[in-house]
Amino acid sequence: MNIVEHFSLINCEGGNLLQEQIHEMECCLTEHGYHHIERSSRGTTNVFYYNDDESIVFVTYYSKNKQENNVAFTTLDKKLFDAEFRYTNKKIGFATRSDKSLKAVVSNGTSNVLLCHMTLGIVGRGICADHKYNSVWLNDSFCVRPATAEQNLRNRWNSKKFVGDEFDYNPAMDFRDTWWLLLGVTMLHELTLEEAMALNKEVRQ
């Protein structure tokens, strides 16, 4: 069963939808030979799905401490996973953004660092991490890129500003609700980006 068939089986709404989507993604990755490492502490659990022949890692998050926002996921580069997480006790957590969505963060002991900044090597202010495909869940280097604050603001669904470059908002590249199609490209290799964009258009209509 391919990823589109897996996700077509989901029949739920509301708070359970993301949990079901994550479960289907875990099934797809397992079928494709991904291994996993589970790490738990203080009421939260990460499960890292990785394959040594692949460049991206899928990470799930479960919390027993919250009634809401207690399930989440993200992606990161395999190189970053090997360097920072695989052989340590580090975990990925989630904090609430100003728009009520969740952002993936990593504790460095004294403060939290955005995972997307770790991916891009951003330290300090002046450079933003732009989520190229409009999904804050996806934080691997295929999906995030460095940007100025102005460029980052332009790549939003409600932006009215267009200057004719790659940071202009493009609805065909908006995978906020269909992030799994991108993982069909980058992690499962069942789709090309063009095929994912075509399917994305169908789903969003």
VOPAGU-2260 file (C-alpha; in pm, 1 decimal, decimal comma):
REM VOPAGU-2260
SITE   aa  ch    i         X         Y         Z
SITE  MET   A    0       0,0       0,0       0,0
SITE  ASN   A    1     145,6     339,2     -97,0
SITE  ILE   A    2     123,5     659,3     104,5
SITE  VAL   A    3    -181,8     793,0     -78,8
SITE  GLU   A    4    -368,3     467,9     -10,7
SITE  HIS   A    5    -260,3     475,1     354,5
SITE  PHE   A    6    -387,9     827,4     408,0
SITE  SER   A    7    -711,7     764,9     219,7
SITE  LEU   A    8    -804,7     521,4     498,9
SITE  ILE   A    9    -815,5     800,0     757,9
SITE  ASN   A   10   -1173,0     890,2     846,3
SITE  CYS   A   11   -1176,6    1126,2    1140,1
SITE  GLU   A   12   -1180,8    1495,4    1220,4
SITE  GLY   A   13   -1073,3    1738,3    1489,2
SITE  GLY   A   14    -812,5    1653,8    1746,6
SITE  ASN   A   15    -777,9    1290,8    1640,7
SITE  LEU   A   16    -683,9    1368,5    1280,0
SITE  LEU   A   17    -318,4    1451,4    1342,2
SITE  GLN   A   18    -277,0    1147,1    1563,9
SITE  GLU   A   19    -419,0     922,0    1290,8
SITE  GLN   A   20    -198,2    1085,5    1028,6
SITE  ILE   A   21     110,6    1031,7    1241,3
SITE  HIS   A   22      13,5     667,5    1293,1
SITE  GLU   A   23     -23,9     612,4     917,9
SITE  MET   A   24     313,4     777,2     857,0
SITE  GLU   A   25     474,1     548,0    1113,3
SITE  CYS   A   26     322,5     248,1     933,2
SITE  CYS   A   27     453,8     370,6     597,0
SITE  LEU   A   28     804,7     422,5     733,0
SITE  THR   A   29     810,8      80,8     898,5
SITE  GLU   A   30     699,5     -82,0     573,2
SITE  HIS   A   31     987,2      96,4     397,8
SITE  GLY   A   32    1249,0     -41,8     635,5
SITE  TYR   A   33    1293,3     246,8     876,6
SITE  HIS   A   34    1417,0     164,1    1226,7
SITE  HIS   A   35    1315,6     352,8    1538,1
SITE  ILE   A   36    1455,9     468,3    1870,9
SITE  GLU   A   37    1216,3     555,1    2154,2
SITE  ARG   A   38    1316,8     803,4    2421,2
SITE  SER   A   39    1098,3     898,9    2720,2
SITE  SER   A   40    1137,3    1130,0    3019,0
SITE  ARG   A   41     923,1    1360,0    3232,6
SITE  GLY   A   42     598,9    1244,9    3076,8
SITE  THR   A   43     697,8    1298,8    2713,5
SITE  THR   A   44     817,7    1055,4    2448,8
SITE  ASN   A   45    1002,5    1093,3    2119,1
SITE  VAL   A   46    1021,0     816,8    1861,9
SITE  PHE   A   47    1291,1     874,4    1597,7
SITE  TYR   A   48    1236,8     688,1    1267,5
SITE  TYR   A   49    1557,8     662,1    1069,1
SITE  ASN   A   50    1727,3     464,8     794,6
SITE  ASP   A   51    2103,3     481,1     751,5
SITE  ASP   A   52    2057,4     496,6     374,0
SITE  GLU   A   53    1821,2     795,1     391,8
SITE  SER   A   54    1884,4    1164,1     460,2
SITE  ILE   A   55    1575,1    1257,1     665,9
SITE  VAL   A   56    1447,4    1142,3    1006,6
SITE  PHE   A   57    1082,1    1149,7    1120,2
SITE  VAL   A   58    1021,6    1223,4    1489,1
SITE  THR   A   59     698,8    1178,7    1681,8
SITE  TYR   A   60     612,5    1348,6    2011,0
SITE  TYR   A   61     364,9    1232,4    2272,6
SITE  SER   A   62     295,6    1403,9    2605,0
SITE  LYS   A   63     108,9    1275,7    2909,4
SITE  ASN   A   64     133,1    1620,9    3064,6
SITE  LYS   A   65    -108,0    1807,9    2836,8
SITE  GLN   A   66    -477,1    1781,8    2753,9
SITE  GLU   A   67    -424,5    1971,5    2426,5
SITE  ASN   A   68    -134,7    1979,2    2180,4
SITE  ASN   A   69     -17,1    1649,2    2327,2
SITE  VAL   A   70      70,5    1488,2    1993,6
SITE  ALA   A   71     309,0    1630,7    1735,9
SITE  PHE   A   72     585,9    1539,1    1492,3
SITE  THR   A   73     869,9    1689,9    1296,5
SITE  THR   A   74    1146,8    1601,6    1052,8
SITE  LEU   A   75    1518,5    1670,2    1063,9
SITE  ASP   A   76    1828,6    1587,6     866,0
SITE  LYS   A   77    1990,6    1251,4     932,9
SITE  LYS   A   78    2326,8    1427,0     981,3
SITE  LEU   A   79    2178,1    1642,2    1256,7
SITE  PHE   A   80    2012,6    1337,1    1412,9
SITE  ASP   A   81    2345,6    1151,7    1420,4
SITE  ALA   A   82    2533,0    1450,2    1561,7
SITE  GLU   A   83    2286,1    1571,5    1825,3
SITE  PHE   A   84    2030,6    1302,1    1908,5
SITE  ARG   A   85    2120,0     947,2    1811,7
SITE  TYR   A   86    2392,7     891,4    2069,3
SITE  THR   A   87    2270,3    1133,3    2337,8
SITE  ASN   A   88    1966,0    1168,5    2561,2
SITE  LYS   A   89    1840,7    1479,7    2381,8
SITE  LYS   A   90    1476,7    1506,2    2286,9
SITE  ILE   A   91    1265,2    1735,8    2073,6
SITE  GLY   A   92     982,1    1926,3    2237,8
SITE  PHE   A   93     715,2    2162,6    2108,9
SITE  ALA   A   94     624,0    2516,3    2209,0
SITE  THR   A   95     321,4    2719,9    2104,6
SITE  ARG   A   96     371,5    2987,7    1838,8
SITE  SER   A   97     189,7    3321,2    1828,2
SITE  ASP   A   98     -56,3    3175,6    1574,2
SITE  LYS   A   99    -132,1    2882,6    1812,1
SITE  SER   A  100      52,1    2628,9    1596,4
SITE  LEU   A  101     344,6    2434,1    1742,4
SITE  LYS   A  102     715,1    2481,8    1680,1
SITE  ALA   A  103     980,5    2214,3    1732,8
SITE  VAL   A  104    1239,7    2313,7    1992,5
SITE  VAL   A  105    1546,1    2159,2    2153,6
SITE  SER   A  106    1665,3    2246,5    2503,4
SITE  ASN   A  107    2030,3    2344,2    2531,7
SITE  GLY   A  108    2016,5    2353,2    2910,5
SITE  THR   A  109    1943,0    2721,3    2961,9
SITE  SER   A  110    1699,0    2797,0    2679,9
SITE  ASN   A  111    1517,8    2642,8    2385,9
SITE  VAL   A  112    1660,6    2649,7    2034,0
SITE  LEU   A  113    1434,5    2622,2    1731,1
SITE  LEU   A  114    1498,3    2299,0    1542,4
SITE  CYS   A  115    1474,9    2483,5    1210,0
SITE  HIS   A  116    1756,3    2714,2    1325,3
SITE  MET   A  117    1968,6    2411,7    1414,3
SITE  THR   A  118    1905,1    2271,2    1066,4
SITE  LEU   A  119    2027,5    2590,5     901,2
SITE  GLY   A  120    2300,3    2672,1    1152,8
SITE  ILE   A  121    2134,9    3002,9    1244,7
SITE  VAL   A  122    2282,0    3166,4    1554,2
SITE  GLY   A  123    2158,6    3502,1    1681,5
SITE  ARG   A  124    1925,6    3742,1    1505,7
SITE  GLY   A  125    1903,7    3878,9    1153,1
SITE  ILE   A  126    1829,7    3556,5     963,9
SITE  CYS   A  127    1498,5    3370,6     968,9
SITE  ALA   A  128    1413,1    3011,8     882,4
SITE  ASP   A  129    1148,9    3007,8     610,0
SITE  HIS   A  130     933,2    2696,2     583,9
SITE  LYS   A  131     938,6    2667,3     207,6
SITE  TYR   A  132     628,8    2447,8     185,8
SITE  ASN   A  133     435,5    2632,1     460,2
SITE  SER   A  134     441,9    2340,3     703,7
SITE  VAL   A  135     605,8    2423,1    1036,9
SITE  TRP   A  136     611,8    2048,9    1110,4
SITE  LEU   A  137     883,3    1988,4     848,9
SITE  ASN   A  138    1226,7    2106,9     961,8
SITE  ASP   A  139    1469,9    1918,9     738,8
SITE  SER   A  140    1690,7    2104,9     492,2
SITE  PHE   A  141    1466,0    2013,0     197,6
SITE  CYS   A  142    1184,2    2209,5     359,9
SITE  VAL   A  143    1350,7    2505,0     534,1
SITE  ARG   A  144    1572,7    2777,2     392,5
SITE  PRO   A  145    1738,6    3093,9     525,3
SITE  ALA   A  146    1547,1    3415,1     463,0
SITE  THR   A  147    1519,8    3775,0     568,7
SITE  ALA   A  148    1225,3    3870,5     787,7
SITE  GLU   A  149    1058,6    4034,3     486,8
SITE  GLN   A  150    1101,5    3723,3     270,4
SITE  ASN   A  151     968,5    3501,4     547,6
SITE  LEU   A  152     657,0    3717,7     588,4
SITE  ARG   A  153     589,4    3709,8     214,6
SITE  ASN   A  154     573,2    3329,3     207,0
SITE  ARG   A  155     244,1    3320,5     400,6
SITE  TRP   A  156    -102,8    3229,6     276,1
SITE  ASN   A  157    -236,1    3573,0     375,4
SITE  SER   A  158      47,5    3777,0     225,4
SITE  LYS   A  159     -57,3    4041,7     -26,7
SITE  LYS   A  160     294,1    4134,7    -133,3
SITE  PHE   A  161     455,4    3992,9    -448,2
SITE  VAL   A  162     794,7    4087,0    -588,6
SITE  GLY   A  163     845,9    3802,8    -836,3
SITE  ASP   A  164    1098,1    3583,0    -655,7
SITE  GLU   A  165    1094,4    3238,7    -492,4
SITE  PHE   A  166     969,2    3377,3    -160,0
SITE  ASP   A  167     635,3    3494,0    -299,4
SITE  TYR   A  168     355,0    3278,9    -157,6
SITE  ASN   A  169     259,6    3001,8    -401,2
SITE  PRO   A  170     -57,1    2802,6    -317,0
SITE  ALA   A  171      72,6    2511,1    -525,2
SITE  MET   A  172     361,9    2483,3    -277,0
SITE  ASP   A  173     142,7    2504,5      34,3
SITE  PHE   A  174     154,7    2167,0     211,5
SITE  ARG   A  175      31,7    2286,0     552,7
SITE  ASP   A  176    -241,6    2022,1     564,8
SITE  THR   A  177     -87,8    1773,8     320,8
SITE  TRP   A  178     265,1    1747,1     464,1
SITE  TRP   A  179     256,3    1370,2     420,7
SITE  LEU   A  180     269,2    1410,8      42,6
SITE  LEU   A  181     610,2    1575,9      76,7
SITE  LEU   A  182     732,0    1283,3     286,0
SITE  GLY   A  183     616,8    1061,8       1,4
SITE  VAL   A  184     881,2    1248,5    -198,6
SITE  THR   A  185    1166,1    1284,3      50,0
SITE  MET   A  186    1142,8     975,9     273,9
SITE  LEU   A  187     944,6     711,6      84,7
SITE  HIS   A  188    1041,7     802,1    -273,4
SITE  GLU   A  189     697,6     705,0    -402,2
SITE  LEU   A  190     625,7    1045,0    -557,6
SITE  THR   A  191     810,6    1314,2    -746,4
SITE  LEU   A  192     767,7    1670,9    -624,6
SITE  GLU   A  193     559,8    1744,6    -933,4
SITE  GLU   A  194     329,4    1449,7    -857,3
SITE  ALA   A  195     297,3    1561,0    -495,8
SITE  MET   A  196     205,3    1913,2    -606,9
SITE  ALA   A  197     -60,3    1777,7    -842,7
SITE  LEU   A  198    -209,1    1559,0    -568,8
SITE  ASN   A  199    -190,1    1851,0    -327,8
SITE  LYS   A  200    -398,4    2060,0    -565,5
SITE  GLU   A  201    -659,8    1784,1    -587,5
SITE  VAL   A  202    -681,6    1742,9    -209,9
SITE  ARG   A  203    -707,8    2117,3    -145,1
SITE  GLN   A  204    -990,5    2174,3    -395,4
